[in-house]
Amino acid sequence: MSHKSRGINAERDLIHRFWGASWAALRAAGSGSSQFPAPDVVASNNVRKLALEVKLTTEQKKYFTGKEIRELRYFAEKFGAEAWVAVKFYHEQWRFLTVEDLEETGKSYSVNKALAERRGLTFEDLIGL
């Protein structure tokens, strides 16, 4: 399975989780390839709106480009949503972090497993279950 297919499947997994928790959610197909900023996933429960940049990795650390984070923040601000990153390390559960929780590494941002476990919310915590 290609990296792109795994990423799409990860985004779909989150969509199913949100719908299963009585939230509405959609995947922004082609996010990152449009001329307009778009997160990977948008979700809402009529009280909160979330814009998520989604990453799946088998590595110990995952990087987000400065452009990805700038566009996530911009979209969230314009849409009236909370900006979050969702990261799933191999054989671990989803973790959700705010942009401020990420480590800034100059031109990019990163999160490792330890940081994700320490600062990241589980899906249930994120949606308030």
Secondary structure, DSSP 4 states (H G I P E B T S, - for coil): --HHHHHHHHHHHHHHHHHHTT-EEEE-TTTTSSSS---SEEEE-SS-EEEEEEEEESSSEEEEEHHHHHHHHHHHHHHT-EEEEEEEETTS--EEEEGGGSEE-SSEEEEEHHHHHHHPBPHHHHHT-
